């Protein structure tokens, strides 16, 4: 199946922090892949902007090296890199001063979409927004893209939203969460709202519980200082897992429209119950095989930040009352795996007897790696040995189902950046959504800080602390195995 690629109108995209790690690993390779696909008009331009002193040719060489190292496409033709580099420019700029701003203004082409990607520290967002406005680049066709963290609590999130609102309308602000650009996440909405098979069953009457897992095998790496200030709750739960929870739990919007979708997500966040201490497990990975533990990695022997967190969450509305949602995320776990598992209830009565066992249907949405979905269906085990039941998956791996000719499944950043250019905010967080998420998260963090709770240790390469297993066991349930 070959997807139809519709080119976007010519645009100017400025990447502030264009020499940084995020730009090299994700943003620039994503733009290159969209160029390869034919989605970028010939006169669209990408302008890197950073404090580093580089000529245009030096920056183009950096872009070429980033593409060579991080591009995952297999469909780009020979000579495409050179053609892409012709659209690259560079400006040396000072976010807090005046250097380079007139040069950037002079590069802008009037009458076309302008997108400004803030791939910089959040402390610079206000300075960049102010100078874009001051130098006449914040017009009605301008959009800004901001990366998380969107504050570190409710107060700082409000301050950040207020700062951006001084210079840009909410319709021009794109708060990017790359999880929402994943093919599987969007297919979650298609499966729910495009199939009569699922939507009538998507409620507490038929769903026993829902598990959302984001597991990583790596430690904090070079992000130790940042991560120790945030912990897994701020870094992952408040944004990534919260967005997945909203999409799985929200009511059908009246139409597939940015504000209609985000209105329904906001209702989910506001319906979340406070989380009791007994329903929270926090952990830090220990040392193993000569590799340091979490406190050593973050250079803080007295650290109380968590590299793992699991929660039992309840939503107080008609659809989900009585159905728990279990969230967990952690570093240095046994496999890299992100998935949502919708675990349906068992049949109310089995006609097959005790020897057939108890079985239930599970819809699993795999976010990474190997994006796709599968539905566990109960069938008879083949053979003449009587009526023995087994669960088998109906599997849809997107790379197989949608790309038999080797077509690449677009990366999340590819889709989201093109949505910015189109002006489609459906997959981006609105300001009130961010604030509502922090309003729910803050009391949880304040609670364990007030109680002086310390994370428990867990073995690297495991599924996390044993206490997290007990979180499920006491409800008569168990976590799905973390596996690639």
CORCORHU-V842277 format. One record per pair of residues at least 6 apart in sequence whose C-alpha atoms are under 6 Angstrom apart, sorted by the first residue. I is the first residue (numbers start at 1). J is the second residue. Records with the same first field share a line. If there is no record, write none. Layout:
I=J / J
This chain:
1=402 / 403
6=39
7=39 / 40
10=41 / 44
11=44 / 112 / 113 / 114
12=44 / 45 / 114
13=46 / 114 / 115 / 116
14=46 / 47 / 48 / 116
15=48 / 49 / 117
16=49 / 50 / 117 / 118 / 119
17=50 / 119 / 120
18=48 / 49 / 50
24=66
25=70
29=67 / 71
30=414
36=76
45=87
46=88
47=88 / 89 / 90
48=90
49=90 / 91 / 92
50=92 / 93
51=92 / 93 / 94
53=92
56=89 / 90
92=100
93=99 / 100
95=128
96=127
113=141
114=142
115=142 / 143 / 144
116=144
117=144 / 145
118=145 / 146
126=163
132=138
143=172
144=173
145=174 / 175
146=175
147=176
150=157
151=157
153=438
154=435 / 438 / 439
174=428
175=428 / 429
176=428
178=412
180=427
181=412 / 416
182=412
184=367
192=198 / 199
203=319 / 320
204=320 / 323
206=344 / 345
207=344 / 345
208=343 / 344 / 345
209=323 / 324 / 325 / 343
210=325 / 341 / 342 / 343
211=325 / 326 / 340 / 341
212=327 / 339 / 340
213=328 / 329 / 338 / 339
214=329 / 338
215=329 / 330 / 336 / 337
216=331 / 332 / 333 / 336
217=331 / 332 / 333 / 335 / 336
218=331 / 332
219=331 / 332
224=298
225=298
228=305
231=305 / 306
232=306 / 307
246=265 / 268
250=264 / 265 / 268
253=260 / 261
258=425 / 426
266=433
271=315 / 316
272=315
273=314 / 315
279=311 / 312
280=310 / 311
281=309 / 310 / 468
282=306 / 308 / 309 / 455
283=306 / 307 / 308 / 455 / 456 / 457
284=294 / 306 / 307 / 455 / 457
285=293 / 294 / 457 / 458 / 459 / 460
286=293 / 457 / 458 / 459
287=293
295=301 / 303
304=454
306=455
307=330 / 331
308=329 / 330
309=328 / 329
310=327 / 328
311=326 / 327
312=325 / 326
313=324 / 325
314=324
332=460 / 461
333=460 / 461 / 462 / 463
334=461 / 462 / 463
335=483 / 484
337=368 / 484
338=367 / 368
339=365 / 366 / 367
340=364 / 365
341=363 / 364
342=362 / 363
343=362
344=361 / 362
346=360
356=388 / 389
361=376 / 377
362=375 / 376
363=374 / 375
364=373 / 374
365=373
366=372 / 373
372=396 / 397 / 398
373=396
374=393 / 394 / 395 / 396
375=393 / 394
376=391 / 392 / 393
377=391 / 392
378=390 / 391
379=389 / 390
380=388 / 389
381=388 / 389 / 390
458=464 / 465
472=478
